[in-house]
C-alpha cells in the first residue's frame, strides 16, 4: 500500500468515526428529551397553572408525535436523502426544544412538544441506517455497540441532568440545555454526512398516514380530557370518540386494500410477529409510565428535591444497562426466557411499589426503579428477536416502524389512563376519609391523638385537609401501580404461545 493510499484510508476511517460521534450525539439528545422533561413536571404544573392530568399532555402528545412520524422515516429518507433529512430533523428538534423553553402557556408547550417528538422521531432509525451504510460489515458490531450506548444512556442522563438543572435554575433550562448540543450535532451532520441520494418517484400513502394521525390524536384527546369532562356525558368526548373510530376504520380498510399501504397488515400472518405486536404494545404500557408517575409522587407527597428524583430515575437506567448485559447470555438459551423474566421483573417492581405507604424511603424507591429498569433491558432485545424471527429481511424496516409505533402508542395511552386512575382514586378516597371528620367522632377531642391537627381552628382543619389529600393521593398512586403490575403479569401467558425460531436455519 502506498503512502497516499494509507493517508486516504486513514482519513476515511476518521470520517467514519466522526459520523458515528455525530449520529450518537443526535440519538442521545433525542433519548434525553423523552425523559428530561419528566423531572420538571411538578414545576411545570405550578408555573403553567395546570392540573395533574393536564400537565401529562406534555408527555403523551410528545410520544404521539414521535409515534406518527416514525413509520415515515423510510419515505422521508427516499424523498430528501439521509443528509438533508438528518439536517432538517436536528434543526427542527433544536428549534422545537428552544421553543418549549420559551412557552408561556400549556397549549403552547404541548404544541412545541409535539413538534419536538415529530422532528426527533427519524433520528434513531436514520442514525442506525447511516452507521450500517458507512461502516464496513466487519465493523458493524462495534459501531452499533457504541451508538447503542448513546441510545441507552440518553434516558439515563436525562433525569439526572434535568433534576440538577431544574433545581438550580428553573424548568425552562431543561429544554434550553438541548440547544447547544443540537448545534454540534447539526454541524457534524453538515460536515460529515454525505449521502444525498433521493428517489423522486417515491410515494407516501397519504390516506393511511392522515387517517392514522387523526385517529391517534383524537384518541389521545379523548383519554386526556375524558376524566375532566365526565367522559361520554360530554359532547366533546363523544365527537373525539366518533372521529377516532371513523378514522381507524378508514385506516384499516385502506391498508387492507391499497397496493402499497402505509403499514403492511399481511405481516400479521406470521404468528410470532402477531404475538410480538401485542407484546410490544404491552411493553410500551410498562415502559415510560412509571417515569411520569415517579416525579409527581416523590415531589408532591414526600417533598423530594428535583436532583434526588433525577438520581432515582437514573438508577432505572443502570438497571436497564445490566439487563442488556445479562440478556446476551439468556438469548443463547431461549429468547422467550429473557422476555418472560423481563415482563415479570417489571410487573414485580410495580407490585413492590404498590406496597409502599406515605413514608416510603429513598432506598425502597431506588430498588424498585432498578428492578424495573432491569426488566426493561431484559425484555427489549428478546422481544425484537421474537417479533422478527419469521419475517423476511426486506420487511424488517417496516416491521421495526410498527414496533416503535406501537410501543409509543402503548406508553401514551397508559400514561393517560394511570393519571386518570390517580385522580379518580384521590377524589374518591378523600371523600371517604373526610366523612370521619365530624363532631360525633370522639377521637377528634383528644389532643394526644390529633397532634397539630386542631379541628377547632381554621388552620388546624386546613392542615388536616392537606394530610387527608396527601394520603388519598398516595392510595391513587398505589392503585396505578397495581394496574401496571396486572398488565405485566397478564403479558406472561402470551409469551407461552410464541414459537422459537432459529434465524440461522
C-alpha positions as CSV (number, residue, x, y, z in Angstrom):
1,X,0.0,0.0,0.0
2,X,1.4,3.4,-1.0
3,X,1.7,6.3,1.5
4,X,-1.0,8.2,-0.4
5,X,-3.4,5.3,-0.2
6,X,-2.7,4.9,3.5
7,X,-3.4,8.5,4.2
8,X,-6.7,8.3,2.2
9,X,-7.7,5.2,4.2
10,X,-6.9,6.9,7.5
11,X,-9.0,10.0,6.5
12,X,-11.9,7.7,5.5
13,X,-11.6,5.9,8.9
14,X,-11.5,9.2,10.8
15,X,-14.6,10.5,8.9
16,X,-16.4,7.2,9.7
17,X,-15.8,7.7,13.4
18,X,-16.8,11.4,13.3
19,X,-20.0,10.4,11.6
20,X,-20.5,7.8,14.4
21,X,-19.9,10.5,17.0
22,X,-22.4,12.8,15.3
23,X,-25.3,10.3,15.0
24,X,-24.6,9.0,18.5
25,X,-24.9,12.6,19.9
26,X,-28.1,13.1,17.9
27,X,-29.7,9.8,19.2
28,X,-28.5,10.6,22.8
29,X,-30.2,14.0,22.7
30,X,-33.4,12.5,21.5
31,X,-33.3,9.9,24.2
32,X,-32.7,12.7,26.8
33,X,-35.6,14.7,25.5
34,X,-38.0,11.9,26.3
35,X,-37.1,11.7,30.0
36,X,-35.5,15.0,30.9
37,X,-38.9,16.9,31.0
38,X,-40.5,14.3,33.3
39,X,-38.4,15.6,36.2
40,X,-39.8,19.1,35.8
41,X,-43.5,18.1,35.7
42,X,-44.3,19.4,39.2
43,X,-42.6,22.7,38.3
44,X,-44.4,22.9,35.0
45,X,-47.7,22.2,36.8
46,X,-47.2,25.2,39.1
47,X,-45.7,27.6,36.6
48,X,-48.4,27.0,33.9
49,X,-51.3,26.6,36.4
50,X,-52.1,23.1,35.1
51,X,-53.7,20.2,36.9
52,X,-52.0,16.7,37.1
53,X,-53.9,15.4,34.1
54,X,-53.3,18.5,32.0
55,X,-49.5,18.5,32.6
56,X,-49.3,14.9,31.4
57,X,-50.3,16.2,27.9
58,X,-46.7,17.5,27.6
59,X,-45.5,13.8,27.7
60,X,-48.3,12.0,26.0
61,X,-48.5,14.2,22.9
62,X,-44.8,14.3,22.6
63,X,-44.9,10.5,22.4
64,X,-47.8,10.6,19.9
65,X,-45.8,13.0,17.7
66,X,-43.0,10.5,17.7
67,X,-45.3,7.5,17.0
68,X,-46.9,9.1,14.0
69,X,-43.8,10.2,12.2
70,X,-41.5,7.2,13.0
71,X,-43.1,5.0,10.2
72,X,-42.5,7.8,7.7
73,X,-38.7,7.7,8.1
74,X,-38.2,5.4,5.2
75,X,-40.2,7.6,2.8
76,X,-38.6,10.8,4.1
77,X,-35.1,9.3,3.5
78,X,-36.0,8.4,-0.1
79,X,-37.6,11.8,-0.6
80,X,-34.9,14.1,0.8
81,X,-31.8,11.9,1.2
82,X,-30.1,10.9,4.5
83,X,-28.0,14.1,4.8
84,X,-30.8,16.5,4.2
85,X,-33.2,14.6,6.4
86,X,-30.6,14.5,9.2
87,X,-30.1,18.3,9.0
88,X,-33.8,19.0,8.9
89,X,-34.5,16.7,11.8
90,X,-31.7,18.0,14.0
91,X,-32.5,21.7,13.2
92,X,-36.3,21.2,13.8
93,X,-35.6,19.3,17.0
94,X,-33.3,22.1,18.3
95,X,-35.7,24.9,17.4
96,X,-38.6,23.0,19.0
97,X,-36.6,22.4,22.2
98,X,-35.8,26.1,22.5
99,X,-39.5,27.0,21.8
100,X,-40.5,24.6,24.6
101,X,-38.4,26.6,27.0
102,X,-39.9,29.9,25.7
103,X,-43.5,28.7,26.1
104,X,-45.8,30.8,28.3
105,X,-48.9,28.6,28.4
106,X,-49.8,24.9,28.4
107,X,-51.2,24.8,24.9
108,X,-48.0,26.4,23.5
109,X,-45.8,23.9,25.3
110,X,-47.9,20.9,24.1
111,X,-47.7,22.1,20.5
112,X,-43.9,22.6,20.8
113,X,-43.5,19.2,22.5
114,X,-45.5,17.6,19.6
115,X,-43.0,19.2,17.2
116,X,-40.1,18.1,19.3
117,X,-41.3,14.5,19.1
118,X,-42.1,14.7,15.4
119,X,-38.7,16.1,14.4
120,X,-36.8,13.8,16.8
121,X,-38.7,10.7,15.5
122,X,-36.4,10.0,12.5
123,X,-33.2,10.5,14.4
124,X,-32.8,7.0,15.9
125,X,-33.7,4.9,12.8
126,X,-31.9,7.3,10.5
127,X,-28.7,7.2,12.6
128,X,-28.8,3.4,12.6
129,X,-29.2,3.3,8.8
130,X,-26.3,5.7,8.4
131,X,-24.0,3.7,10.6
132,X,-24.7,0.4,8.7
133,X,-24.2,2.2,5.4
134,X,-20.9,4.0,6.3
135,X,-19.0,1.3,8.2
136,X,-17.8,-1.9,6.6
137,X,-19.6,-5.0,7.6
138,X,-16.7,-6.2,9.8
139,X,-17.1,-3.1,12.0
140,X,-20.9,-3.1,12.2
141,X,-20.8,-4.8,15.7
142,X,-18.5,-2.3,17.4
143,X,-20.1,0.8,15.6
144,X,-23.6,-0.3,16.6
145,X,-22.5,-1.0,20.1
146,X,-21.0,2.5,20.5
147,X,-24.2,4.0,19.1
148,X,-26.4,1.8,21.2
149,X,-24.6,3.0,24.4
150,X,-25.7,6.5,23.5
151,X,-29.3,5.4,22.9
152,X,-29.3,3.5,26.3
153,X,-27.6,6.3,28.2
154,X,-29.7,9.1,26.8
155,X,-32.8,8.3,29.0
156,X,-30.4,7.7,31.9
157,X,-28.6,11.1,31.6
158,X,-31.8,13.0,31.0
159,X,-33.4,12.7,34.5
160,X,-30.1,13.3,36.3
161,X,-29.2,16.4,34.2
162,X,-32.8,17.6,34.3
163,X,-33.0,17.2,38.0
164,X,-30.0,19.3,38.8
165,X,-30.8,22.0,36.2
166,X,-34.4,22.4,37.2
167,X,-33.4,22.7,40.9
168,X,-30.6,25.1,40.2
169,X,-32.4,27.3,37.7
170,X,-36.0,26.5,36.6
171,X,-37.9,24.2,34.2
172,X,-37.1,26.3,31.1
173,X,-33.4,25.3,31.2
174,X,-34.4,21.7,31.0
175,X,-35.2,22.4,27.3
176,X,-32.6,25.1,26.7
177,X,-29.7,22.8,27.5
178,X,-30.6,20.6,24.5
179,X,-30.0,23.6,22.1
180,X,-26.1,23.9,22.2
181,X,-25.6,20.2,21.8
182,X,-28.0,20.1,18.9
183,X,-25.9,22.8,17.2
184,X,-22.9,20.4,17.5
185,X,-25.0,17.6,16.0
186,X,-26.1,19.9,13.2
187,X,-22.5,21.0,12.4
188,X,-21.3,17.4,12.4
189,X,-24.1,16.3,10.1
190,X,-23.3,19.2,7.8
191,X,-19.6,18.4,7.6
192,X,-19.5,14.6,7.6
193,X,-22.8,13.0,6.4
194,X,-22.7,12.9,2.6
195,X,-25.5,10.6,1.4
196,X,-27.9,12.8,-0.7
197,X,-29.4,10.0,-2.8
198,X,-33.1,10.6,-3.4
199,X,-35.8,8.8,-5.2
200,X,-38.1,11.4,-6.8
201,X,-40.6,8.6,-7.7
202,X,-41.1,7.6,-4.0
203,X,-44.7,7.9,-2.9
204,X,-46.2,8.0,0.5
205,X,-49.6,6.5,1.3
206,X,-51.1,9.8,2.4
207,X,-54.6,8.3,3.1
208,X,-53.1,5.8,5.6
209,X,-50.8,8.4,7.2
210,X,-53.5,11.1,7.6
211,X,-56.2,8.7,8.8
212,X,-53.9,7.1,11.4
213,X,-52.6,10.5,12.6
214,X,-56.1,11.9,13.1
215,X,-57.3,8.7,14.8
216,X,-54.4,8.7,17.3
217,X,-54.7,12.4,18.0
218,X,-58.5,12.0,18.7
219,X,-57.9,9.0,20.9
220,X,-55.3,10.8,22.9
221,X,-57.5,13.9,23.4
222,X,-60.3,11.6,24.5
223,X,-58.1,9.9,27.1
224,X,-56.5,13.1,28.3
225,X,-59.7,15.2,28.6
226,X,-62.3,12.4,29.4
227,X,-61.9,12.5,33.1
228,X,-62.2,16.3,33.3
229,X,-65.3,16.3,31.0
230,X,-67.0,13.3,32.7
231,X,-66.4,11.1,29.7
232,X,-69.3,10.3,27.5
233,X,-71.6,12.8,29.2
234,X,-69.5,15.4,27.3
235,X,-70.3,16.3,23.6
236,X,-66.6,16.9,23.0
237,X,-65.6,13.4,24.2
238,X,-68.4,11.9,22.0
239,X,-67.0,13.8,19.0
240,X,-63.5,12.7,19.7
241,X,-64.6,9.1,20.1
242,X,-66.5,9.2,16.8
243,X,-63.6,10.8,14.9
244,X,-61.2,8.2,16.3
245,X,-63.5,5.3,15.3
246,X,-64.2,6.6,11.8
247,X,-60.5,7.3,11.1
248,X,-59.4,4.0,12.5
249,X,-62.0,2.3,10.2
250,X,-60.7,4.3,7.2
251,X,-57.1,3.3,8.1
252,X,-57.8,-0.4,8.5
253,X,-60.0,-0.6,5.3
254,X,-57.4,1.3,3.3
255,X,-54.3,-0.7,4.3
256,X,-56.2,-3.9,3.6
257,X,-57.0,-2.8,0.0
258,X,-54.1,-0.5,-1.0
259,X,-51.3,-1.9,-3.2
260,X,-48.6,-0.1,-1.1
261,X,-50.2,0.7,2.3
262,X,-48.7,2.9,5.0
263,X,-48.3,-0.2,7.1
264,X,-48.4,-3.7,5.7
265,X,-51.1,-5.7,7.6
266,X,-50.2,-9.0,5.9
267,X,-47.1,-9.3,8.2
268,X,-49.6,-10.3,10.9
269,X,-49.9,-13.7,9.2
270,X,-46.7,-14.7,10.9
271,X,-47.6,-16.0,14.3
272,X,-44.6,-14.6,16.2
273,X,-45.0,-11.2,14.6
274,X,-48.7,-11.0,15.5
275,X,-47.9,-12.0,19.1
276,X,-45.0,-9.5,19.1
277,X,-47.4,-6.7,18.1
278,X,-49.4,-7.5,21.2
279,X,-46.4,-7.8,23.5
280,X,-44.7,-4.6,22.3
281,X,-47.9,-2.7,22.9
282,X,-48.0,-4.1,26.5
283,X,-44.3,-3.4,26.8
284,X,-44.9,0.3,25.9
285,X,-47.6,0.5,28.6
286,X,-45.0,-0.5,31.2
287,X,-42.0,1.3,29.7
288,X,-42.4,5.1,30.3
289,X,-45.5,5.3,32.5
290,X,-43.6,4.9,35.9
291,X,-41.1,7.6,34.8
292,X,-44.1,10.0,34.5
293,X,-45.6,9.0,37.9
294,X,-42.4,9.0,40.0
295,X,-41.6,12.7,39.9
296,X,-45.0,14.0,40.9
297,X,-45.4,11.2,43.6
298,X,-42.0,11.9,45.2
299,X,-42.1,15.7,45.0
300,X,-45.7,16.3,45.8
301,X,-46.1,13.7,48.5
302,X,-42.7,13.5,50.0
303,X,-41.1,16.8,49.1
304,X,-38.0,15.3,47.4
305,X,-35.8,17.8,45.5
306,X,-35.5,17.5,41.7
307,X,-31.9,16.4,41.9
308,X,-32.7,13.4,44.1
309,X,-35.7,12.4,41.9
310,X,-33.4,12.6,38.9
311,X,-30.9,10.2,40.5
312,X,-33.6,7.8,41.4
313,X,-34.8,7.7,37.8
314,X,-31.2,7.4,36.6
315,X,-30.9,4.2,38.7
316,X,-33.6,2.7,36.4
317,X,-31.2,3.3,33.5
318,X,-28.4,1.5,35.4
319,X,-30.8,-1.5,35.8
320,X,-31.6,-1.4,32.1
321,X,-27.9,-1.5,31.2
322,X,-27.4,-4.5,33.5
323,X,-30.4,-6.2,31.9
324,X,-28.9,-5.6,28.4
325,X,-25.7,-7.4,29.5
326,X,-27.5,-10.3,31.2
327,X,-29.8,-10.9,28.2
328,X,-26.9,-11.7,25.9
329,X,-26.3,-14.9,27.9
330,X,-30.0,-15.7,28.2
331,X,-30.7,-15.4,24.5
332,X,-28.2,-18.2,23.8
333,X,-30.6,-20.5,25.6
334,X,-34.0,-19.2,24.6
335,X,-35.2,-15.6,24.0
336,X,-38.6,-16.4,25.4
337,X,-37.0,-16.9,28.9
338,X,-35.5,-13.4,28.8
339,X,-38.8,-11.9,27.6
340,X,-40.8,-13.6,30.3
341,X,-38.3,-12.7,33.0
342,X,-38.3,-9.1,31.7
343,X,-42.0,-8.7,32.0
344,X,-42.0,-10.5,35.4
345,X,-39.4,-8.1,36.7
346,X,-41.4,-5.0,35.5
347,X,-44.6,-6.4,37.0
348,X,-42.8,-7.4,40.2
349,X,-41.3,-3.9,40.6
350,X,-44.8,-2.3,40.2
351,X,-46.2,-4.8,42.7
352,X,-43.4,-3.8,45.1
353,X,-44.3,-0.1,44.6
354,X,-47.9,-0.9,45.3
355,X,-46.9,-2.0,48.8
356,X,-45.5,1.5,49.7
357,X,-47.0,3.9,52.1
358,X,-46.6,7.6,52.5
359,X,-43.3,7.0,54.5
360,X,-41.5,5.3,51.6
361,X,-37.7,5.6,51.7
362,X,-35.2,6.6,49.1
363,X,-33.7,3.1,49.2
364,X,-37.0,1.4,48.5
365,X,-37.7,3.7,45.6
366,X,-34.2,3.1,44.2
367,X,-34.6,-0.7,44.4
368,X,-38.0,-0.6,42.7
369,X,-36.6,1.7,40.0
370,X,-33.5,-0.5,39.4
371,X,-35.6,-3.7,39.2
372,X,-38.0,-2.0,36.7
373,X,-35.1,-0.9,34.5
374,X,-33.6,-4.4,34.7
375,X,-36.8,-5.8,33.4
376,X,-37.0,-3.2,30.6
377,X,-33.4,-4.1,29.5
378,X,-34.0,-7.8,29.8
379,X,-37.2,-7.8,27.7
380,X,-36.3,-5.4,24.8
381,X,-33.8,-7.5,22.8
382,X,-35.7,-10.8,23.1
383,X,-38.9,-9.0,22.1
384,X,-37.3,-7.7,18.8
385,X,-35.7,-11.1,18.1
386,X,-39.0,-13.0,18.5
387,X,-41.1,-10.4,16.7
388,X,-38.9,-10.6,13.6
389,X,-37.9,-14.2,13.7
390,X,-40.2,-15.3,10.9
391,X,-40.2,-12.0,8.9
392,X,-38.4,-11.7,5.6
393,X,-35.4,-9.4,5.6
394,X,-37.0,-7.0,3.1
395,X,-39.9,-6.4,5.6
396,X,-37.6,-5.7,8.6
397,X,-37.6,-1.8,8.2
398,X,-41.4,-1.7,8.1
399,X,-41.7,-4.2,10.9
400,X,-39.3,-2.0,13.0
401,X,-41.5,1.0,12.3
402,X,-44.6,-0.9,13.6
403,X,-42.6,-1.9,16.7
404,X,-41.7,1.7,17.6
405,X,-45.2,2.9,16.7
406,X,-47.0,0.5,19.0
407,X,-44.5,0.9,21.8
408,X,-45.1,4.7,21.8
409,X,-48.8,4.4,21.5
410,X,-48.9,2.0,24.4
411,X,-46.9,4.5,26.5
412,X,-49.1,7.5,25.7
413,X,-52.4,5.6,26.3
414,X,-51.3,4.1,29.6
415,X,-49.9,7.4,30.9
416,X,-53.3,9.0,30.4
417,X,-55.1,6.0,32.0
418,X,-52.9,5.8,35.1
419,X,-53.2,9.6,35.6
420,X,-57.0,9.2,35.4
421,X,-56.8,6.3,38.0
422,X,-54.8,8.5,40.3
423,X,-57.1,11.5,40.1
424,X,-60.3,9.5,40.5
425,X,-58.9,7.4,43.3
426,X,-57.7,10.5,45.1
427,X,-61.1,12.2,44.8
428,X,-63.0,9.1,46.0
429,X,-60.7,8.3,48.9
430,X,-60.6,12.0,50.0
431,X,-64.4,11.9,50.3
432,X,-64.4,8.6,52.2
433,X,-61.8,9.7,54.7
434,X,-63.3,13.2,55.1
435,X,-66.5,11.6,56.5
436,X,-64.6,10.7,59.7
437,X,-64.1,14.4,60.4
438,X,-67.3,15.3,62.1
439,X,-68.5,16.4,65.6
440,X,-69.6,12.9,66.5
441,X,-66.1,11.4,66.2
442,X,-64.8,11.2,69.8
443,X,-61.2,10.7,68.7
444,X,-61.1,14.3,67.5
445,X,-61.4,15.6,71.0
446,X,-58.2,14.0,72.3
447,X,-55.2,16.4,71.7
448,X,-52.7,13.5,72.1
449,X,-54.4,11.7,69.2
450,X,-54.8,14.7,66.9
451,X,-51.5,16.4,67.5
452,X,-51.2,19.6,65.4
453,X,-54.5,18.8,63.6
454,X,-56.7,21.0,65.7
455,X,-60.2,20.7,64.4
456,X,-61.2,23.7,66.5
457,X,-59.4,26.2,64.3
458,X,-59.3,27.0,60.6
459,X,-55.6,26.5,60.5
460,X,-55.8,23.1,62.1
461,X,-58.6,22.0,59.7
462,X,-56.5,23.2,56.8
463,X,-53.6,21.0,57.9
464,X,-55.9,18.0,58.4
465,X,-57.4,18.5,55.0
466,X,-54.0,18.6,53.4
467,X,-52.9,15.4,55.1
468,X,-56.1,13.6,54.1
469,X,-55.5,14.7,50.5
470,X,-51.9,13.5,50.7
471,X,-53.0,10.1,51.9
472,X,-55.8,9.9,49.4
473,X,-53.3,10.7,46.6
474,X,-50.9,8.0,47.8
475,X,-53.7,5.5,47.5
476,X,-54.3,6.7,43.9
477,X,-50.7,6.0,43.1
478,X,-50.8,2.6,44.7
479,X,-53.9,1.7,42.5
480,X,-52.0,2.9,39.4
481,X,-49.0,0.6,40.3
482,X,-51.4,-2.3,40.9
483,X,-52.8,-1.7,37.4
484,X,-49.3,-1.7,35.9
485,X,-48.4,-4.9,37.8
486,X,-51.5,-6.7,36.5
487,X,-50.6,-5.6,32.9
488,X,-47.1,-7.1,33.3
489,X,-48.3,-10.4,34.7
490,X,-51.1,-10.7,32.0
491,X,-48.3,-10.4,29.4
492,X,-46.5,-13.6,30.5
493,X,-49.1,-16.2,29.3
494,X,-49.0,-14.6,25.8
495,X,-45.2,-15.4,25.7
496,X,-46.1,-19.1,26.1
497,X,-47.7,-19.0,22.7
498,X,-44.5,-17.8,21.0
499,X,-42.7,-20.3,18.8
500,X,-38.9,-20.5,18.8
501,X,-37.2,-19.9,15.5
502,X,-33.6,-20.2,14.6
503,X,-32.7,-17.4,12.2
504,X,-29.6,-19.3,11.2
505,X,-31.6,-22.1,9.6
